[in-house]
Amino acid sequence: MSNTKVLPLLEPEAVPCCPPLSERALTAEEAVRTASMFKALGDPVRLRLFSLVASHEGGEACVCDISDVGVSQPTVSHHLKKLREAGLLTSERRGTWVYYRVAPAVLAAMGQLLKQPAA
């Protein structure tokens, strides 16, 4: 008999990196953090990989499911590494495959950053 217990995953609250752009000017530190995020998404292959992971069933994708984006496997790995370094993706190795998921609260935080000002 196993004593294994499955615990629920807790997703942190959406904490934007910065206030909405229309609220106030960004500090230098906020601008650096935000620019690295947008820079990582500024490449069409990276944006496509990010979209594939974000929209994948279950909220995570195996690299084997998203590597057909028109570039070689080493290039896919490079782009996924850049997305991880920017804090946009997290990864987990399971056997020989790596599974990616959008970092908790990233989409909500990005949406908050680009939020329209109240009328």
Steps between C-alpha positions, in 0.01 A plus 500: 500500500634840403506803729528737205279804518415726206512864602328775302717749313466854623524774243618833641286808456568696182764750598583730212863591455402860473198728521295551185697711253223760504515538881849645543844497346701186563805511723833405344486155664141439385593604146794257490282212626216580259732551203661157552156340493397679180843445345461126553159512330631726222626205298231333286619147583503575874158660483368195318656261754358705787157492334522124443579440866239748630223355284593133537244273663560474873711815508828321433672358196771245442782627284420206272156656432615854420832459319354517147530876450719504191840506669741228616469334842811676639347834395171410670695418818682834478174693467336310786804578715461872422131486598593328828772756572248781448274337759225422249521119512582239759621152415509154653691196379301177498710210381654599169251782423471853632156645565440875486228712650440873510638630827222551755321833462703610195202546268300685766799720583557582132133585460512725807804681363320578173167584666307797361449791739154540650285746306 
